[in-house]
Amino acid sequence: MADLEAVLADVSYLMAMEKSKCTPAARASKKIVLPDPSVRSVMHKYMEKKNEVNFDKIFNQVLGYLLFKEFCEQTSDEPVPQLKFYEEIKLYEKQECVEERRRIARDIYDNFIMKELLAHSHDYSKECVAHVQKYLMKHEVPPNLFEPYIEEIFQHLRGEPFKNFLESDKYTRFCQWKNLELNIQLTMNDFSVHRIIGRGGFGEVYGCRKADTGKMYAMKCLDKKRIKMKQGETLALNERIMLSLVSTGVDCPFIVCMTYAFHTPDKLCFILDLMNGGDLHYHLSQHGVFNEAEMKFYAAEVILGDIFIY
């Protein structure tokens, strides 16, 4: 009987996986309604109290970044070329092929550095220019070639552009979304839970599918009684905090990101990326190949042990 239940659980899980790939559940079954714009003042005070109304906290969130970018491109009275410069640098850093990095590096140097130098409008330090020129003259293109420019770009964006953003409608929209995020009340009823895909000291990990979007996740359920028995309250809380921090603004292929978190009377539930076959297999299937730096990171992770392992 147990074998039959296991087979049925496997079949249910595989069917859910196939549905998530081709026919997601009705996306329009639950429409998201943003709160009234008047919520801005309340949310602004709330975020100020939590020290979240600063450039770095907002810019490093996907939502904050997109709204700040929209403001710079569509609303700002003054052009903000630094943002485009930043995006080109991030595109360069993601390239694994040396030839592609060399091409993008040359484009960045010609369009954002040399052009401004010739026009006497280059607002960055001489050290930044010298750093880039030193490597390009030797035909070397390390991933961190433009790193000195990043901090100087941020210094500029933290000034007038961010101040104007806080006074704009885009920041109001940011406050509306943050209010909605704060008041989302997820329960087990929002997910169809399938078979166990892993076990740990405090609970189990299940494959699950979100009812309104059809997307598959891993649901890590920590048993509150077991946490209390093993005096693991601090460990559970630290894991929740770390997952929330690394899930916003981090672009690393080996980090398991958390999308939702909620609790029931008996369990703490973390909704995480579902990495079938383990993180290495999952990302190889997504990206095809890793560069040397990423493989070293993976080797270190295997040796030290992954804190977010299922």
N, C-alpha and C positions, 0 to 999 in steps of 0.2 A: 504493500500500500504506500509505503514511504517512497519507494522508487517511482511509482506512478505519479505521486504528487510532485516529485522532483522533475519528472519529464514534463508535466503540465506547466510547472513554473518556468522551465526553460523555453518551452514553446511560446508561452505568453510573453516572455521577455524578448525573444527573437522577433516575434510579430510586432511588438512595440517599437523595436529598433528599426525594422523595415518601414513602418508607418512614419516614423520621425524623419526618415530620409526622403520619402516621396510624397506623402500626403499628410502634412501636419494637421492637427486638430483645428477646428474652426477658430481662426484667429480673431474674427469679429464677434465671437460670442460674448466677450467681455470688453467693452469699450472703456478706455482710460479717460476719465474726466478730471481735468486739472481743477484745483480749488480756485476761488476767486483771487484776482491779482492783489486784493487788499491784504492777503496773507503775508505780503512782502515784509511789512514792518515787524510783524510778530516773528517771522522766521529769521529776519536780520538780527534781531535782539537775541534770539536763541542761539544762532551760529556765532555771534560775537562772544557770548558767554562761554561757548565751547572753543573759542579761539580758532574758528574755521573761516573767518572772513579775512583771508589773506591770499595773495596771489598764488603762492605755492600749493596751498591746500585745494584751491578751486581749479587751477590749471592742471593739476595732476589727476583730476577726475575726468573721465571720458565726457560726461555731460558738461562739466564746467569748461573743458577745453573746446568742445564744439560750439558752445554758446559764445565763448570769448572770441573764437575764430569768426563766427557769424557777425559779431559786433564790429570787429576790426575790418571785415570785408564789406559790410553793407551799411553800417550805421555811423561809424566813426567819422568825424569831420576831418581829421588828419589821417593821411595814409600811414599804415603800419607795416613797412616792408620787412621789419625784423621777424615777423611771424612766418612769412614766406621763406626767409633765410633759414629759420629754425626747422621748418618742415623739410627743406632740401637737405639739411645736415642729417636729420633723422632718417631720411630715405637713403642717404649715403651710408650711414652706419649699419643699416639692415642688409646691405649687399654682401654676399658671400664670395662672389667672383671678383678677383683682383682687377681684371680688365674693366669690369663694369664700375668698380669703385674709382678706378683711374679716370674713366670718362666723366662720371658725375663730379669728381673732385675738380676736374678742369673746368666744367661748366659753372660750378659754384665759384671758383676763383675768378673766372672771366666776368660772370654776371653780378656777383655780389661783393667782390673785393676789388678787383682791378678797375672795373667800371666806376666804382665810387671813389677809388683813389685818384683816378684821372679827373673826376669831377670835383675833387676836393670835398666830398661829402661823406667820407668814410669816418664814422663816429666811434670806431673801435680803436683799442690801444695798438701801439706799434709792436708790442710783444706778440699779439695775436697774429699779425701779418707776418712777422719774422718766423714764427713757429710753423705756419703753413708753408711759406716759401722754402724754408730749410728742407722740408720733406719732399716737396714737389720738385725741387731742383735735383734731388737724388732719385726721382721717379719712385718714391716710396709712398704708399697710401694706407697707413694703418687705420683701423676702425675709429680711433680716437683723434684723428687728424685735426678736426675742427672743434675739439672739446673746449679750448680756451674761449671760443666765441660764444658757447652756450651760456655761460654765466653772465657775460656782458649783454647778451640779448635779453636774458631774464631781468637784469638790472634796469634795462630800458622799459620792458613791459610792465615791471612792477610800479613804474611811475605814472605818468599821465594816462597811458592807455588803460591801465587797470582802474585808476581813479574814475575815469569817464565811464568805464564798463559798469561800475557799482551804481552809477546814477542813471543807467539806461534801462530800457524795457527788457533787454536780454537778461539782466540780473534779476528782474522781477520774475521772468520765466524760470530762471534757475531756482529762485525761492519757491515757486509753485511746485516744481518737480521735487525739491527736497522735502517740502511739506507732505506731498503725496507719498514719497518714499518712507517718511517717518511714520505715516499712519497706515501703511499697508499691513493688514492683519492676515498673514498666511496661516493655513491649517493643513492638516493631512488631506483634507477634502480637495485641495487644489492640485493634488498629485495622484496619479495611479502608480502604486508601489508594486514592484515586481520582485524577482528572486534576490536572495543575498549574494553579493559578489565579493564580500570580504568581511573579516571579523577582526576585532582588536580587543584591548584590555578593558575598554569601557562600553563597547557596543558592537554594532554591525553596520555594514554599508550595503545599501540596496540600490539596484537600478530603478529609476523612477522616470515618469513622463509627466510634464506639466500639462494640466488639463486644457488650458486655454490656448497654448502655443504649440503643443505637440512635441516640444523639444525634450530630448533625453538628458538626464543628469544622474549623478551619483548622490544618493541621500545618506549622509553619515549620521547615524542616530546614536547618541551617547546616553546611556541609561543613568538617570539621576541617582538611583539607589547605589549603583556600582561606583559612581563618582564619589559619593559620600562615604561609602565603606572604605575606599582606597585613599581617601583624603586627597582627591584629585581636583578639587574645585579650582585651585589656582591654575593647574595645567589646562583645564577646559576653557577657562576664561582667557588665558594667554593665547590659546589656539584660535579662539574666536576673534580676538583683537588682531593677531597676526594675519589671519586670513582676510579680514576686512581691509587691512593696510595694503597687502600685496595684490588685492583684487582690483585696485584702482590705479591706473596710470603706469602699470608695470608691463614691460614687453619682454618677457623671458619665457622661452618655450618649456622650461622645466618646472614652472610654478603652477600648482593646482589652484585655480581661482574659484572663489566662492561667489555665487550669485544671490542667494537668499539665506537667511537664518531665522529660525523661529523655535518655539518650544511648546511642548504639550505637558500635561500634568506629570508624565513619566519620563519624557525624553527631551534632550537638546538635539535639534536637527540642523545640519549644515548641508546646503544644496551646492554641490561642487561639480566641476567639469567631469564628464564621464570619459575616462581614457581607457578604451578597450584594449586589452593585451598589455597594459602597463604604459607608463609615460613615454618610454623610448619607442616602443612599437607604434603608439598613437601618433607621435610627432614625426616619425619617419614616414608614416603613411600620409601625413599632412604636407610635409615639406620635402620629402624625398631624401634629403641628405643634410648633415650638419657640418659646420666648419670645425676646425681644430679646437678653437676656444670653447665652443659649446660642448664638444666631446670631453674636454678636460673637466668642464663643469659637471657633466654627467658622472664621470669617473669619481670625482670628489664626493658627489651626492651618494653614490653607491657605497663608498667607503664609510662615510659619516652616518649614513642612514637618513631617510627622508622624513622630516617631522610631520609631513602631511600625507604619509602613506595611508592607503586604504586598509 
